[in-house]
């Protein structure tokens, strides 16, 4: 019987061109998952993800769903996936879901974490997962700036897609900025995020931390709705999807 399954997937996005299918390459997370599941059931399988992480972005718990016709148990599906998936992609959990469960449309919120490194020496073992900063930003200034960005706003200034046809209004519930030793993390929770939004928010907040912008200028940026006025897009390797919320 054809059954909908909810998949919890972790991956190191370093060598992939993002989650979504791309022309002329099979190096996407969605593509790798579909190849393995299609091999398992003997017919083409579509895997739907809760989000579309960019090239080089990681995930600790991306949620996806797929309809499968198989006699295998949930654990057997998980084990089959992990046997044939590359070492940098892991099926953490496989659970039966209702036919109407849709990983993207049913998602209520998402948590992303962006990690920076500010140490005096090179982070050899973390180098693929952090953005190495050349100077230490002022954390308190960045926290002040983040206060302006929380809540429901039009985040057009923080969207890299100039042809965005849908609404650019999003709600950001929280932005936590924490320094622990040589590491600086930005943790964002919101109902959803625009293309490159978390990375642009991070790049802009870092400029505040460096004294190149004032915390108060965030209000003007939101009102301007112009991407060119915001800060740079922080590199992909520092970003990780941490959690997706559902009922």
TALINTA-V60192 format. One record per pair of residues at least 24 apart in sequence whose ideal C-beta (glycine too) atoms are under 8 Angstrom apart, sorted by the first residue. I is the first residue (numbers start at 1). GAP is how many residues later the second one is. D is the distance in whole Angstrom. If there is no record, write none. Layout:
# TALINTA-V60192
i = [I | I]
gap = [GAP | GAP]
d = [D | D]
This chain:
# TALINTA-V60192
i = [1 | 2 | 2 | 2 | 3 | 3 | 3 | 3 | 3 | 4 | 4 | 4 | 4 | 4 | 4 | 4 | 4 | 5 | 5 | 5 | 5 | 5 | 5 | 5 | 5 | 5 | 5 | 6 | 6 | 6 | 6 | 6 | 6 | 6 | 6 | 6 | 6 | 7 | 7 | 7 | 7 | 7 | 7 | 7 | 7 | 7 | 8 | 8 | 8 | 8 | 8 | 8 | 8 | 9 | 9 | 9 | 9 | 9 | 9 | 9 | 9 | 9 | 9 | 10 | 10 | 10 | 10 | 10 | 10 | 10 | 11 | 11 | 11 | 11 | 11 | 11 | 12 | 12 | 12 | 12 | 13 | 13 | 13 | 13 | 13 | 13 | 13 | 14 | 14 | 14 | 14 | 14 | 15 | 16 | 16 | 17 | 18 | 18 | 18 | 18 | 18 | 18 | 19 | 19 | 19 | 19 | 19 | 20 | 20 | 29 | 29 | 29 | 29 | 32 | 32 | 32 | 33 | 33 | 33 | 33 | 33 | 34 | 36 | 36 | 36 | 36 | 37 | 37 | 37 | 39 | 40 | 40 | 40 | 40 | 40 | 40 | 40 | 41 | 41 | 41 | 43 | 48 | 48 | 48 | 49 | 49 | 50 | 50 | 50 | 50 | 50 | 51 | 51 | 51 | 51 | 51 | 51 | 53 | 53 | 54 | 54 | 54 | 54 | 54 | 55 | 56 | 56 | 56 | 57 | 57 | 57 | 57 | 57 | 58 | 58 | 58 | 58 | 58 | 59 | 59 | 60 | 60 | 60 | 60 | 61 | 61 | 61 | 61 | 61 | 62 | 62 | 63 | 63 | 63 | 63 | 64 | 65 | 65 | 65 | 65 | 103 | 106 | 106 | 107 | 107 | 107 | 107 | 108 | 108 | 108 | 108 | 109 | 109 | 109 | 109 | 109 | 109 | 109 | 110 | 110 | 110 | 110 | 110 | 110 | 110 | 110 | 110 | 111 | 111 | 111 | 111 | 111 | 111 | 111 | 111 | 112 | 112 | 112 | 112 | 112 | 112 | 112 | 112 | 113 | 113 | 113 | 113 | 113 | 113 | 113 | 114 | 114 | 114 | 114 | 114 | 114 | 114 | 114 | 114 | 114 | 114 | 115 | 115 | 115 | 115 | 115 | 116 | 116 | 116 | 116 | 116 | 116 | 117 | 117 | 117 | 118 | 118 | 118 | 118 | 119 | 119 | 120 | 123 | 128 | 129 | 129 | 129 | 130 | 130 | 130 | 131 | 131 | 131 | 131 | 133 | 133 | 135 | 137 | 137 | 137 | 137 | 137 | 138 | 138 | 138 | 138 | 139 | 139 | 139 | 139 | 141 | 141 | 141 | 141 | 142 | 142 | 142 | 142 | 142 | 142 | 143 | 144 | 144 | 145 | 145 | 145 | 145 | 145 | 145 | 145 | 145 | 146 | 146 | 146 | 147 | 148 | 148 | 148 | 148 | 148 | 149 | 149 | 149 | 149 | 150 | 150 | 153 | 154 | 154 | 155 | 155 | 155 | 156 | 156 | 156 | 157 | 157 | 157 | 157 | 157 | 157 | 157 | 157 | 158 | 158 | 158 | 158 | 158 | 158 | 158 | 158 | 158 | 159 | 159 | 159 | 159 | 159 | 159 | 160 | 160 | 160 | 160 | 160 | 160 | 161 | 161 | 161 | 162 | 164 | 164 | 168 | 168 | 170 | 170 | 175 | 175 | 177 | 187 | 196 | 198 | 199 | 199 | 199 | 199 | 199 | 200 | 200 | 200 | 200 | 200 | 200 | 202 | 202 | 202 | 203 | 203 | 203 | 203 | 203 | 204 | 204 | 205 | 206 | 206 | 207 | 207]
gap = [68 | 65 | 66 | 67 | 64 | 65 | 66 | 67 | 93 | 61 | 62 | 63 | 92 | 93 | 94 | 95 | 97 | 60 | 61 | 62 | 63 | 69 | 72 | 89 | 90 | 91 | 92 | 57 | 58 | 59 | 87 | 88 | 89 | 90 | 91 | 95 | 97 | 26 | 40 | 56 | 57 | 58 | 59 | 84 | 86 | 87 | 53 | 54 | 55 | 83 | 84 | 85 | 86 | 24 | 50 | 52 | 53 | 54 | 55 | 80 | 81 | 82 | 83 | 49 | 50 | 51 | 52 | 79 | 80 | 82 | 47 | 48 | 51 | 77 | 78 | 79 | 46 | 76 | 77 | 116 | 40 | 42 | 43 | 44 | 45 | 46 | 223 | 42 | 44 | 74 | 114 | 223 | 73 | 39 | 40 | 38 | 34 | 35 | 36 | 37 | 38 | 39 | 30 | 32 | 33 | 34 | 43 | 29 | 32 | 24 | 30 | 33 | 60 | 53 | 54 | 57 | 31 | 33 | 48 | 52 | 56 | 32 | 44 | 45 | 48 | 49 | 29 | 31 | 44 | 45 | 28 | 30 | 32 | 37 | 40 | 41 | 44 | 27 | 28 | 29 | 26 | 54 | 55 | 56 | 54 | 55 | 53 | 54 | 57 | 60 | 194 | 53 | 56 | 59 | 142 | 190 | 193 | 186 | 188 | 141 | 142 | 145 | 182 | 185 | 181 | 179 | 180 | 181 | 179 | 180 | 182 | 183 | 184 | 71 | 179 | 181 | 182 | 183 | 181 | 182 | 180 | 181 | 182 | 183 | 31 | 180 | 181 | 182 | 183 | 179 | 182 | 40 | 44 | 181 | 183 | 39 | 32 | 36 | 37 | 38 | 141 | 140 | 141 | 85 | 137 | 138 | 139 | 83 | 137 | 138 | 139 | 64 | 80 | 81 | 82 | 83 | 135 | 136 | 79 | 80 | 81 | 82 | 83 | 131 | 133 | 134 | 135 | 76 | 77 | 78 | 130 | 131 | 132 | 133 | 134 | 75 | 76 | 81 | 86 | 127 | 128 | 129 | 130 | 72 | 73 | 74 | 75 | 126 | 127 | 129 | 71 | 72 | 73 | 74 | 84 | 85 | 88 | 120 | 124 | 125 | 126 | 68 | 69 | 70 | 123 | 125 | 67 | 68 | 69 | 70 | 90 | 122 | 65 | 66 | 67 | 61 | 64 | 65 | 66 | 62 | 63 | 62 | 59 | 109 | 108 | 109 | 111 | 53 | 107 | 108 | 103 | 104 | 106 | 107 | 51 | 73 | 75 | 47 | 69 | 71 | 72 | 73 | 70 | 71 | 72 | 73 | 38 | 40 | 45 | 70 | 67 | 68 | 70 | 74 | 35 | 63 | 64 | 66 | 67 | 73 | 34 | 64 | 71 | 59 | 60 | 63 | 68 | 69 | 70 | 72 | 73 | 29 | 31 | 59 | 68 | 67 | 68 | 70 | 71 | 74 | 26 | 52 | 69 | 73 | 24 | 25 | 69 | 68 | 71 | 39 | 42 | 67 | 69 | 70 | 71 | 64 | 65 | 67 | 68 | 69 | 70 | 72 | 73 | 36 | 38 | 39 | 42 | 43 | 46 | 63 | 69 | 72 | 35 | 36 | 37 | 38 | 41 | 68 | 34 | 35 | 36 | 40 | 67 | 73 | 33 | 34 | 35 | 65 | 30 | 31 | 26 | 57 | 24 | 27 | 26 | 30 | 28 | 55 | 37 | 41 | 34 | 35 | 36 | 37 | 40 | 27 | 30 | 31 | 32 | 33 | 34 | 32 | 36 | 37 | 27 | 28 | 29 | 30 | 31 | 26 | 27 | 26 | 25 | 28 | 24 | 25]
d = [7 | 5 | 7 | 5 | 7 | 6 | 7 | 8 | 6 | 6 | 8 | 5 | 7 | 5 | 7 | 5 | 6 | 6 | 6 | 8 | 6 | 7 | 7 | 6 | 7 | 6 | 6 | 7 | 8 | 5 | 8 | 7 | 5 | 8 | 4 | 6 | 7 | 8 | 7 | 7 | 4 | 7 | 7 | 6 | 7 | 6 | 5 | 7 | 6 | 7 | 4 | 4 | 8 | 7 | 7 | 8 | 5 | 8 | 6 | 7 | 7 | 6 | 7 | 6 | 5 | 6 | 7 | 8 | 5 | 5 | 6 | 5 | 7 | 6 | 4 | 7 | 6 | 4 | 8 | 7 | 6 | 7 | 5 | 5 | 5 | 7 | 7 | 6 | 8 | 7 | 5 | 7 | 7 | 7 | 8 | 5 | 7 | 6 | 5 | 5 | 8 | 7 | 5 | 7 | 5 | 5 | 7 | 8 | 5 | 7 | 8 | 8 | 6 | 6 | 6 | 6 | 7 | 8 | 8 | 7 | 7 | 8 | 8 | 6 | 5 | 6 | 6 | 7 | 7 | 7 | 8 | 7 | 8 | 7 | 5 | 8 | 8 | 5 | 6 | 5 | 7 | 7 | 5 | 6 | 6 | 7 | 4 | 5 | 5 | 7 | 4 | 7 | 8 | 6 | 8 | 6 | 7 | 8 | 6 | 8 | 7 | 8 | 6 | 8 | 6 | 8 | 3 | 5 | 5 | 8 | 5 | 7 | 7 | 7 | 8 | 7 | 4 | 7 | 6 | 4 | 6 | 7 | 5 | 8 | 7 | 7 | 7 | 6 | 7 | 6 | 7 | 5 | 7 | 5 | 8 | 5 | 6 | 6 | 7 | 4 | 7 | 6 | 8 | 8 | 5 | 7 | 6 | 7 | 5 | 6 | 7 | 7 | 6 | 6 | 6 | 8 | 8 | 4 | 7 | 7 | 8 | 7 | 7 | 7 | 7 | 5 | 7 | 7 | 7 | 5 | 8 | 4 | 4 | 8 | 8 | 7 | 5 | 7 | 5 | 6 | 7 | 6 | 6 | 6 | 7 | 5 | 8 | 8 | 5 | 5 | 7 | 4 | 8 | 8 | 6 | 7 | 5 | 6 | 5 | 5 | 8 | 6 | 7 | 5 | 5 | 7 | 7 | 4 | 7 | 8 | 8 | 6 | 6 | 6 | 8 | 8 | 5 | 7 | 6 | 8 | 3 | 8 | 8 | 6 | 6 | 7 | 7 | 7 | 7 | 6 | 6 | 5 | 7 | 4 | 7 | 7 | 7 | 7 | 5 | 8 | 2 | 5 | 8 | 5 | 8 | 7 | 6 | 5 | 7 | 7 | 5 | 6 | 7 | 6 | 5 | 5 | 7 | 5 | 4 | 8 | 5 | 8 | 4 | 8 | 6 | 4 | 8 | 8 | 4 | 8 | 5 | 4 | 6 | 6 | 8 | 7 | 7 | 4 | 5 | 7 | 6 | 7 | 6 | 7 | 7 | 6 | 5 | 7 | 6 | 6 | 6 | 7 | 4 | 7 | 7 | 5 | 6 | 6 | 6 | 6 | 6 | 6 | 5 | 7 | 8 | 5 | 4 | 6 | 7 | 8 | 7 | 6 | 4 | 6 | 7 | 6 | 8 | 6 | 8 | 5 | 4 | 7 | 6 | 6 | 7 | 5 | 8 | 7 | 7 | 8 | 6 | 8 | 6 | 7 | 8 | 8 | 7 | 8 | 5 | 6 | 5 | 4 | 8 | 7 | 6 | 8 | 6 | 7 | 8 | 5 | 8 | 4 | 7 | 8 | 8 | 4 | 4 | 6 | 4 | 5 | 3 | 8 | 7 | 7 | 4 | 8]
